[in-house]
């Protein structure tokens, strides 16, 4: 029986290695905290992405708290946005590159190829921007066309064994301690990235940086993309960003308002707010009852030197439109000037797949608003791999 199990597992291992090109010598990257305290005296382009923050929930939390009345002044807040995917995996490369994944390639190959052909990165490079990506799960194997300032090669990265075993012990305690003691293992804070010099998406770490660290200003233009946990499960902080054992989604979304404010206040205190493009967004939304509720993320945009009360827009935006909007912002357009050619009665398409079953993608379309979930209909197109 043991031999039979070994043969089955070994056969599975071989097929997995071959199908994922694991035998190829791939030089991947890890992103670090390097340059998180750097900005430009000249021009900055910041994309501040908060994972799984739903537009309707954030809007309600924002409106319920008067202390955030002016939070989105100078921004256009788009309340009718559809992401293209329901999960992070495919949303991030689409946002950065404008290239959609329809299962034509193995995922890591698609991700790397799309980054290497990114119109956004190409235009940033032509406009003399230094590029930094703060994302703990970016995939960019092999040769990279663009230089990213805050990365280390997977071949050259090192591990702090003390920090690594500290994280490992938390896992072991959670697994083997008696049930009554498991709560002391704090597995919700498990983070092996800390032992490998890697950027981690915890809001608590970066909130402390934003509140305490002064920015170092350079002449060179700066592009920075941040991907934070936002309102991702588990819900373990409240509206004041204090730790909770069992919080709610709404509390965590409310806490993101404080995080956004700390980030914007940091830019203002360092006198770089006006000379910065700022995009505050999510990769997708969240809804525990309906899958299409995951397609309604936050999106708020401020252009260079933009000054006005918050503008609320119900234009039917798709994340497939973002590439053109980012390029327009680089060319000094204000948020009020974006998406001018969009038909208000347009049909928007989205891709649905089940988590961990990404090799089966189904296309849907809708003529309704982003939160009119009953109006999503199958187009008949399926993308399998």
C-alpha positions as a Markdown table, in Angstrom:
| # | Residue | x | y | z |
|---|---|---|---|---|
| 1 | Unk | 0.0 | 0.0 | 0.0 |
| 2 | Unk | 2.8 | 2.4 | 0.8 |
| 3 | Unk | 4.5 | 1.6 | -2.5 |
| 4 | Unk | 1.2 | 2.3 | -4.4 |
| 5 | Unk | 0.8 | 5.6 | -2.6 |
| 6 | Unk | 4.4 | 6.5 | -3.4 |
| 7 | Unk | 3.9 | 5.7 | -7.1 |
| 8 | Unk | 0.7 | 7.8 | -7.3 |
| 9 | Unk | 2.3 | 10.8 | -5.6 |
| 10 | Unk | 5.5 | 10.6 | -7.6 |
| 11 | Unk | 3.5 | 10.4 | -10.9 |
| 12 | Unk | 1.5 | 13.4 | -9.8 |
| 13 | Unk | 4.8 | 15.3 | -8.9 |
| 14 | Unk | 6.2 | 14.6 | -12.4 |
| 15 | Unk | 3.1 | 15.8 | -14.2 |
| 16 | Unk | 3.0 | 19.0 | -12.0 |
| 17 | Unk | 6.7 | 19.7 | -12.6 |
| 18 | Unk | 6.3 | 19.3 | -16.4 |
| 19 | Unk | 3.1 | 21.3 | -16.7 |
| 20 | Unk | 4.5 | 24.2 | -14.7 |
| 21 | Unk | 7.9 | 24.3 | -16.4 |
| 22 | Unk | 9.4 | 23.9 | -13.0 |
| 23 | Unk | 12.7 | 22.4 | -14.4 |
| 24 | Unk | 13.5 | 25.6 | -16.3 |
| 25 | Unk | 16.0 | 27.9 | -14.7 |
| 26 | Unk | 13.7 | 30.8 | -13.8 |
| 27 | Unk | 15.0 | 33.9 | -12.1 |
| 28 | Unk | 12.0 | 35.3 | -10.3 |
| 29 | Unk | 11.8 | 38.3 | -8.0 |
| 30 | Unk | 10.8 | 39.3 | -4.5 |
| 31 | Unk | 9.7 | 42.9 | -3.7 |
| 32 | Unk | 11.1 | 44.6 | -0.6 |
| 33 | Unk | 10.4 | 47.7 | 1.5 |
| 34 | Unk | 13.3 | 49.5 | -0.2 |
| 35 | Unk | 12.3 | 53.0 | -1.5 |
| 36 | Unk | 9.0 | 53.0 | 0.4 |
| 37 | Unk | 10.1 | 56.2 | 2.0 |
| 38 | Unk | 11.2 | 57.8 | -1.3 |
| 39 | Unk | 9.2 | 60.3 | -3.4 |
| 40 | Unk | 10.0 | 62.9 | -6.1 |
| 41 | Unk | 10.1 | 66.7 | -5.8 |
| 42 | Unk | 9.0 | 66.7 | -9.4 |
| 43 | Unk | 6.3 | 64.2 | -10.4 |
| 44 | Unk | 4.9 | 61.1 | -8.6 |
| 45 | Unk | 2.4 | 58.5 | -9.8 |
| 46 | Unk | 1.0 | 56.4 | -7.0 |
| 47 | Unk | -1.4 | 53.5 | -7.2 |
| 48 | Unk | -2.6 | 52.5 | -3.8 |
| 49 | Unk | -4.5 | 49.2 | -4.0 |
| 50 | Unk | -6.5 | 47.8 | -1.1 |
| 51 | Unk | -7.4 | 44.2 | -1.5 |
| 52 | Unk | -11.1 | 43.2 | -1.6 |
| 53 | Unk | -12.6 | 46.6 | -0.7 |
| 54 | Unk | -16.2 | 46.8 | -2.1 |
| 55 | Unk | -17.2 | 50.2 | -3.4 |
| 56 | Unk | -20.7 | 50.3 | -1.9 |
| 57 | Unk | -19.5 | 49.2 | 1.6 |
| 58 | Unk | -16.6 | 51.7 | 1.6 |
| 59 | Unk | -19.0 | 54.5 | 0.4 |
| 60 | Unk | -21.4 | 53.7 | 3.3 |
| 61 | Unk | -18.6 | 53.6 | 5.9 |
| 62 | Unk | -17.2 | 56.9 | 4.5 |
| 63 | Unk | -20.5 | 58.7 | 4.6 |
| 64 | Unk | -21.3 | 57.4 | 8.1 |
| 65 | Unk | -18.2 | 59.0 | 9.7 |
| 66 | Unk | -18.0 | 62.8 | 9.5 |
| 67 | Unk | -14.3 | 62.8 | 10.4 |
| 68 | Unk | -13.7 | 61.6 | 6.8 |
| 69 | Unk | -15.9 | 64.1 | 5.0 |
| 70 | Unk | -13.0 | 65.7 | 3.1 |
| 71 | Unk | -11.0 | 62.5 | 2.6 |
| 72 | Unk | -11.7 | 62.3 | -1.1 |
| 73 | Unk | -11.6 | 66.0 | -1.9 |
| 74 | Unk | -9.7 | 66.6 | -5.2 |
| 75 | Unk | -10.6 | 63.1 | -6.3 |
| 76 | Unk | -13.3 | 61.6 | -8.5 |
| 77 | Unk | -14.9 | 58.7 | -6.8 |
| 78 | Unk | -16.3 | 56.2 | -9.4 |
| 79 | Unk | -19.2 | 54.4 | -7.9 |
| 80 | Unk | -20.1 | 52.2 | -10.9 |
| 81 | Unk | -16.9 | 50.3 | -11.6 |
| 82 | Unk | -16.5 | 46.7 | -12.6 |
| 83 | Unk | -13.3 | 44.7 | -12.2 |
| 84 | Unk | -12.7 | 42.2 | -14.9 |
| 85 | Unk | -11.9 | 39.3 | -12.5 |
| 86 | Unk | -13.3 | 38.2 | -9.1 |
| 87 | Unk | -9.9 | 37.5 | -7.5 |
| 88 | Unk | -6.5 | 39.0 | -7.0 |
| 89 | Unk | -4.5 | 36.6 | -9.1 |
| 90 | Unk | -5.5 | 37.9 | -12.5 |
| 91 | Unk | -6.6 | 41.4 | -11.4 |
| 92 | Unk | -3.1 | 42.7 | -10.5 |
| 93 | Unk | -1.4 | 42.0 | -13.9 |
| 94 | Unk | -4.4 | 43.4 | -15.7 |
| 95 | Unk | -4.3 | 46.6 | -13.7 |
| 96 | Unk | -0.5 | 47.0 | -14.3 |
| 97 | Unk | -0.4 | 46.1 | -17.9 |
| 98 | Unk | -3.8 | 46.3 | -19.5 |
| 99 | Unk | -3.3 | 42.7 | -20.7 |
| 100 | Unk | -6.2 | 40.3 | -20.0 |
| 101 | Unk | -5.6 | 36.6 | -19.3 |
| 102 | Unk | -7.9 | 34.2 | -21.1 |
| 103 | Unk | -6.0 | 31.0 | -20.3 |
| 104 | Unk | -3.9 | 31.2 | -23.6 |
| 105 | Unk | -0.7 | 30.5 | -21.6 |
| 106 | Unk | 0.5 | 29.0 | -18.4 |
| 107 | Unk | -0.2 | 31.7 | -15.8 |
| 108 | Unk | 3.3 | 32.7 | -14.8 |
| 109 | Unk | 4.3 | 33.0 | -18.4 |
| 110 | Unk | 1.3 | 35.2 | -19.1 |
| 111 | Unk | 2.1 | 37.4 | -16.0 |
| 112 | Unk | 5.8 | 37.8 | -17.0 |
| 113 | Unk | 5.0 | 38.5 | -20.7 |
| 114 | Unk | 2.3 | 41.0 | -19.8 |
| 115 | Unk | 4.7 | 43.0 | -17.5 |
| 116 | Unk | 7.4 | 43.0 | -20.2 |
| 117 | Unk | 4.9 | 44.5 | -22.7 |
| 118 | Unk | 3.2 | 46.9 | -20.4 |
| 119 | Unk | 2.4 | 50.2 | -22.1 |
| 120 | Unk | 2.2 | 51.9 | -18.7 |
| 121 | Unk | 5.8 | 50.8 | -17.8 |
| 122 | Unk | 7.0 | 51.8 | -21.2 |
| 123 | Unk | 5.6 | 55.3 | -20.9 |
| 124 | Unk | 6.9 | 55.6 | -17.3 |
| 125 | Unk | 10.3 | 54.7 | -18.6 |
| 126 | Unk | 10.1 | 57.2 | -21.4 |
| 127 | Unk | 9.0 | 59.9 | -19.0 |
| 128 | Unk | 12.0 | 59.2 | -16.7 |
| 129 | Unk | 10.1 | 57.6 | -13.8 |
| 130 | Unk | 11.8 | 55.2 | -11.4 |
| 131 | Unk | 9.5 | 52.2 | -10.9 |
| 132 | Unk | 8.8 | 50.5 | -7.6 |
| 133 | Unk | 6.2 | 47.7 | -7.0 |
| 134 | Unk | 5.2 | 46.9 | -3.5 |
| 135 | Unk | 3.4 | 43.5 | -3.9 |
| 136 | Unk | 4.2 | 40.4 | -2.0 |
| 137 | Unk | 3.0 | 38.0 | -4.7 |
| 138 | Unk | 4.3 | 39.5 | -8.0 |
| 139 | Unk | 5.4 | 36.9 | -10.7 |
| 140 | Unk | 8.1 | 38.1 | -13.1 |
| 141 | Unk | 10.3 | 35.2 | -14.2 |
| 142 | Unk | 13.3 | 35.3 | -16.5 |
| 143 | Unk | 14.4 | 38.4 | -18.2 |
| 144 | Unk | 12.8 | 41.7 | -17.2 |
| 145 | Unk | 12.5 | 44.5 | -19.7 |
| 146 | Unk | 12.1 | 47.3 | -17.1 |
| 147 | Unk | 14.2 | 48.0 | -14.0 |
| 148 | Unk | 12.3 | 47.8 | -10.8 |
| 149 | Unk | 14.0 | 49.6 | -7.9 |
| 150 | Unk | 12.8 | 47.6 | -4.9 |
| 151 | Unk | 13.2 | 44.0 | -6.0 |
| 152 | Unk | 15.8 | 41.3 | -5.2 |
| 153 | Unk | 16.3 | 38.2 | -7.3 |
| 154 | Unk | 15.0 | 34.9 | -6.0 |
| 155 | Unk | 18.4 | 33.5 | -6.7 |
| 156 | Unk | 20.1 | 36.1 | -4.5 |
| 157 | Unk | 17.6 | 36.3 | -1.7 |
| 158 | Unk | 18.6 | 35.1 | 1.8 |
| 159 | Unk | 16.6 | 33.9 | 4.8 |
| 160 | Unk | 16.9 | 35.0 | 8.4 |
| 161 | Unk | 16.6 | 31.6 | 10.1 |
| 162 | Unk | 15.7 | 33.1 | 13.5 |
| 163 | Unk | 12.6 | 35.0 | 12.0 |
| 164 | Unk | 11.8 | 32.0 | 9.8 |
| 165 | Unk | 11.6 | 29.5 | 12.7 |
| 166 | Unk | 9.7 | 32.1 | 14.8 |
| 167 | Unk | 7.0 | 32.0 | 12.1 |
| 168 | Unk | 7.2 | 28.2 | 11.8 |
| 169 | Unk | 6.7 | 27.8 | 15.6 |
| 170 | Unk | 3.4 | 29.8 | 15.4 |
| 171 | Unk | 2.2 | 27.3 | 12.8 |
| 172 | Unk | 3.4 | 24.3 | 14.9 |
| 173 | Unk | 1.7 | 25.6 | 18.0 |
| 174 | Unk | -1.5 | 26.2 | 16.2 |
| 175 | Unk | -1.4 | 22.6 | 14.8 |
| 176 | Unk | -0.4 | 20.7 | 17.9 |
| 177 | Unk | -1.4 | 22.7 | 21.0 |
| 178 | Unk | -4.6 | 21.6 | 22.8 |
| 179 | Unk | -7.7 | 23.4 | 21.5 |
| 180 | Unk | -8.0 | 25.7 | 24.5 |
| 181 | Unk | -4.5 | 27.0 | 23.9 |
| 182 | Unk | -4.6 | 27.4 | 20.2 |
| 183 | Unk | -5.7 | 31.0 | 20.4 |
| 184 | Unk | -2.3 | 32.0 | 21.8 |
| 185 | Unk | -0.6 | 30.8 | 18.6 |
| 186 | Unk | -1.8 | 33.9 | 16.7 |
| 187 | Unk | -1.6 | 32.2 | 13.3 |
| 188 | Unk | -3.4 | 35.1 | 11.8 |
| 189 | Unk | -0.1 | 37.0 | 12.0 |
| 190 | Unk | 1.8 | 34.2 | 10.2 |
| 191 | Unk | 4.2 | 36.0 | 7.8 |
| 192 | Unk | 7.3 | 34.2 | 6.4 |
| 193 | Unk | 8.0 | 37.2 | 4.2 |
| 194 | Unk | 9.5 | 38.9 | 7.3 |
| 195 | Unk | 12.3 | 36.3 | 7.3 |
| 196 | Unk | 13.1 | 36.8 | 3.6 |
| 197 | Unk | 13.5 | 40.6 | 3.4 |
| 198 | Unk | 10.2 | 40.7 | 1.5 |
| 199 | Unk | 7.5 | 43.4 | 1.4 |
| 200 | Unk | 4.4 | 42.2 | 3.3 |
| 201 | Unk | 1.0 | 43.6 | 2.8 |
| 202 | Unk | 0.0 | 44.0 | 6.4 |
| 203 | Unk | -1.7 | 47.4 | 7.0 |
| 204 | Unk | -0.3 | 47.6 | 10.5 |
| 205 | Unk | 3.4 | 47.7 | 9.4 |
| 206 | Unk | 2.9 | 50.3 | 6.7 |
| 207 | Unk | 0.5 | 52.4 | 8.8 |
| 208 | Unk | 3.4 | 52.9 | 11.3 |
| 209 | Unk | 5.7 | 53.8 | 8.5 |
| 210 | Unk | 3.3 | 56.4 | 7.2 |
| 211 | Unk | 2.8 | 57.9 | 10.6 |
| 212 | Unk | 6.4 | 58.0 | 11.7 |
| 213 | Unk | 8.8 | 58.1 | 8.7 |
| 214 | Unk | 9.6 | 61.3 | 6.8 |
| 215 | Unk | 9.9 | 60.9 | 3.0 |
| 216 | Unk | 13.2 | 61.3 | 1.3 |
| 217 | Unk | 12.7 | 63.5 | -1.7 |
| 218 | Unk | 14.6 | 63.0 | -5.0 |
| 219 | Unk | 14.6 | 64.9 | -8.3 |
| 220 | Unk | 13.8 | 61.8 | -10.3 |
| 221 | Unk | 10.1 | 61.1 | -11.1 |
| 222 | Unk | 8.7 | 58.2 | -9.0 |
| 223 | Unk | 6.1 | 55.5 | -9.8 |
| 224 | Unk | 4.9 | 53.4 | -6.9 |
| 225 | Unk | 2.4 | 50.6 | -6.9 |
| 226 | Unk | 1.2 | 49.4 | -3.4 |
| 227 | Unk | -0.9 | 46.2 | -2.8 |
| 228 | Unk | -2.2 | 46.0 | 0.8 |
| 229 | Unk | -4.4 | 43.5 | 2.5 |
| 230 | Unk | -7.3 | 46.0 | 2.5 |
| 231 | Unk | -10.4 | 44.2 | 3.8 |
| 232 | Unk | -9.2 | 40.7 | 3.0 |
| 233 | Unk | -10.0 | 37.8 | 5.4 |
| 234 | Unk | -9.4 | 37.3 | 8.2 |
| 235 | Unk | -11.2 | 40.3 | 9.6 |
| 236 | Unk | -8.8 | 41.1 | 12.5 |
| 237 | Unk | -8.7 | 44.9 | 12.9 |
| 238 | Unk | -11.4 | 47.5 | 13.6 |
| 239 | Unk | -12.1 | 51.1 | 12.4 |
| 240 | Unk | -9.1 | 52.3 | 14.4 |
| 241 | Unk | -6.7 | 49.7 | 13.0 |
| 242 | Unk | -6.6 | 48.0 | 16.4 |
| 243 | Unk | -6.3 | 44.2 | 16.5 |
| 244 | Unk | -9.5 | 42.2 | 16.9 |
| 245 | Unk | -10.1 | 38.4 | 17.4 |
| 246 | Unk | -13.3 | 38.3 | 15.4 |
| 247 | Unk | -14.0 | 41.5 | 13.5 |
| 248 | Unk | -16.5 | 42.2 | 10.7 |
| 249 | Unk | -15.9 | 43.1 | 7.1 |
| 250 | Unk | -17.5 | 46.5 | 7.6 |
| 251 | Unk | -15.1 | 47.2 | 10.5 |
| 252 | Unk | -12.1 | 46.3 | 8.4 |
| 253 | Unk | -13.4 | 48.5 | 5.5 |
| 254 | Unk | -13.8 | 51.4 | 7.9 |
| 255 | Unk | -10.3 | 50.8 | 9.1 |
| 256 | Unk | -9.1 | 51.3 | 5.5 |
| 257 | Unk | -10.4 | 54.9 | 5.6 |
| 258 | Unk | -7.9 | 55.6 | 8.4 |
| 259 | Unk | -5.2 | 53.9 | 6.4 |
| 260 | Unk | -5.9 | 56.0 | 3.3 |
| 261 | Unk | -6.0 | 59.2 | 5.4 |
| 262 | Unk | -2.6 | 58.4 | 6.9 |
| 263 | Unk | -1.2 | 57.8 | 3.4 |
| 264 | Unk | -2.6 | 61.0 | 2.0 |
| 265 | Unk | -1.6 | 63.1 | 5.1 |
| 266 | Unk | 1.9 | 61.8 | 4.6 |
| 267 | Unk | 2.0 | 63.1 | 1.1 |
| 268 | Unk | 0.6 | 66.5 | 2.1 |
| 269 | Unk | 3.0 | 66.9 | 5.1 |
| 270 | Unk | 5.9 | 66.3 | 2.7 |
| 271 | Unk | 4.6 | 68.8 | 0.1 |
| 272 | Unk | 4.3 | 66.3 | -2.7 |
| 273 | Unk | 0.5 | 65.8 | -2.7 |
| 274 | Unk | -0.2 | 68.4 | -5.4 |
| 275 | Unk | 2.5 | 67.1 | -7.8 |
| 276 | Unk | 1.3 | 63.5 | -7.6 |
| 277 | Unk | -1.2 | 61.4 | -9.5 |
| 278 | Unk | -3.0 | 59.3 | -6.9 |
| 279 | Unk | -5.1 | 56.3 | -7.7 |
| 280 | Unk | -6.9 | 54.6 | -4.7 |
| 281 | Unk | -8.5 | 51.3 | -5.8 |
| 282 | Unk | -9.1 | 47.7 | -5.0 |
| 283 | Unk | -8.4 | 44.6 | -7.2 |
| 284 | Unk | -12.0 | 43.4 | -6.8 |
| 285 | Unk | -15.0 | 43.9 | -4.5 |
| 286 | Unk | -16.6 | 41.5 | -2.0 |
| 287 | Unk | -20.0 | 39.9 | -1.5 |
| 288 | Unk | -20.5 | 36.7 | 0.5 |
| 289 | Unk | -23.9 | 36.0 | -1.0 |
| 290 | Unk | -23.5 | 36.6 | -4.8 |
| 291 | Unk | -20.4 | 36.0 | -6.9 |
| 292 | Unk | -20.9 | 39.1 | -9.1 |
| 293 | Unk | -20.8 | 41.2 | -5.9 |
| 294 | Unk | -17.0 | 40.6 | -6.0 |
| 295 | Unk | -16.8 | 42.6 | -9.2 |
| 296 | Unk | -17.5 | 46.1 | -7.7 |
| 297 | Unk | -14.2 | 47.6 | -6.3 |
| 298 | Unk | -13.4 | 51.1 | -5.2 |
| 299 | Unk | -11.8 | 53.5 | -7.6 |
| 300 | Unk | -10.9 | 57.1 | -6.7 |
| 301 | Unk | -8.5 | 59.1 | -8.9 |
| 302 | Unk | -6.7 | 62.5 | -8.5 |
| 303 | Unk | -4.5 | 64.0 | -11.3 |
| 304 | Unk | -1.6 | 66.4 | -11.0 |
| 305 | Unk | -2.5 | 69.7 | -9.3 |
| 306 | Unk | -6.1 | 68.8 | -9.1 |
| 307 | Unk | -8.2 | 70.9 | -6.7 |
| 308 | Unk | -12.0 | 70.6 | -6.2 |
| 309 | Unk | -14.6 | 69.1 | -3.9 |
| 310 | Unk | -15.0 | 65.3 | -4.3 |
| 311 | Unk | -16.7 | 64.4 | -7.5 |
| 312 | Unk | -18.9 | 61.4 | -7.6 |
| 313 | Unk | -19.2 | 59.7 | -11.0 |
| 314 | Unk | -21.5 | 57.0 | -12.1 |
| 315 | Unk | -19.8 | 56.4 | -15.5 |
| 316 | Unk | -19.9 | 52.6 | -16.3 |
| 317 | Unk | -16.1 | 52.0 | -15.9 |
| 318 | Unk | -14.5 | 48.7 | -16.6 |
| 319 | Unk | -11.0 | 47.7 | -15.4 |
| 320 | Unk | -10.3 | 47.1 | -19.1 |
| 321 | Unk | -10.4 | 51.0 | -19.4 |
| 322 | Unk | -7.6 | 51.6 | -16.8 |
| 323 | Unk | -4.6 | 51.4 | -19.1 |
| 324 | Unk | -5.9 | 54.4 | -21.2 |
| 325 | Unk | -6.8 | 56.3 | -18.1 |
| 326 | Unk | -3.3 | 55.8 | -16.6 |
| 327 | Unk | -1.7 | 57.0 | -19.8 |
| 328 | Unk | -4.0 | 60.1 | -19.8 |
| 329 | Unk | -3.0 | 60.9 | -16.2 |
| 330 | Unk | 0.7 | 60.7 | -17.2 |
| 331 | Unk | -0.1 | 63.3 | -19.9 |
| 332 | Unk | -1.4 | 65.7 | -17.2 |
| 333 | Unk | -5.2 | 65.0 | -17.6 |
| 334 | Unk | -7.3 | 65.6 | -14.5 |
| 335 | Unk | -9.7 | 62.9 | -13.2 |
| 336 | Unk | -12.6 | 65.0 | -14.5 |
| 337 | Unk | -11.2 | 64.6 | -18.0 |
| 338 | Unk | -10.9 | 60.8 | -18.0 |
| 339 | Unk | -13.2 | 58.2 | -19.7 |
| 340 | Unk | -14.9 | 60.9 | -21.8 |
| 341 | Unk | -15.6 | 58.6 | -24.7 |
| 342 | Unk | -17.5 | 56.0 | -22.7 |
| 343 | Unk | -21.1 | 55.2 | -23.7 |
| 344 | Unk | -23.3 | 55.4 | -20.6 |
| 345 | Unk | -25.4 | 52.6 | -22.0 |
| 346 | Unk | -22.4 | 50.3 | -22.8 |
| 347 | Unk | -22.3 | 46.6 | -22.3 |
| 348 | Unk | -19.5 | 45.5 | -20.0 |
| 349 | Unk | -17.9 | 42.1 | -19.9 |
| 350 | Unk | -16.4 | 40.2 | -16.9 |
| 351 | Unk | -14.7 | 36.9 | -16.3 |
| 352 | Unk | -15.9 | 34.5 | -13.7 |
| 353 | Unk | -14.0 | 31.5 | -12.3 |
| 354 | Unk | -14.0 | 29.6 | -9.0 |
| 355 | Unk | -11.0 | 30.1 | -6.6 |
| 356 | Unk | -8.3 | 27.5 | -7.3 |
| 357 | Unk | -10.2 | 26.5 | -10.5 |
| 358 | Unk | -8.8 | 29.3 | -12.7 |
| 359 | Unk | -8.3 | 27.0 | -15.7 |
| 360 | Unk | -12.0 | 27.3 | -16.4 |
| 361 | Unk | -13.1 | 30.8 | -17.1 |
| 362 | Unk | -16.6 | 31.9 | -18.1 |
| 363 | Unk | -17.5 | 35.2 | -19.7 |
| 364 | Unk | -20.5 | 37.2 | -18.6 |
| 365 | Unk | -21.8 | 40.6 | -19.7 |
| 366 | Unk | -24.1 | 43.2 | -18.3 |
| 367 | Unk | -25.8 | 46.4 | -19.3 |
| 368 | Unk | -26.7 | 47.3 | -15.8 |
| 369 | Unk | -24.9 | 49.1 | -13.0 |
| 370 | Unk | -22.1 | 47.4 | -11.1 |
| 371 | Unk | -24.3 | 46.5 | -8.2 |
| 372 | Unk | -27.3 | 45.3 | -10.2 |
| 373 | Unk | -26.2 | 41.7 | -9.9 |
| 374 | Unk | -29.3 | 40.1 | -11.5 |
| 375 | Unk | -28.4 | 41.7 | -14.9 |
| 376 | Unk | -25.2 | 39.6 | -15.5 |
| 377 | Unk | -25.7 | 37.1 | -18.3 |
| 378 | Unk | -23.5 | 34.5 | -19.9 |
| 379 | Unk | -22.1 | 35.4 | -23.3 |
| 380 | Unk | -21.5 | 31.8 | -24.3 |
| 381 | Unk | -17.7 | 32.2 | -24.3 |
| 382 | Unk | -15.6 | 29.9 | -22.2 |
| 383 | Unk | -11.8 | 30.0 | -21.8 |
| 384 | Unk | -10.4 | 26.7 | -20.7 |
| 385 | Unk | -6.8 | 25.5 | -20.4 |
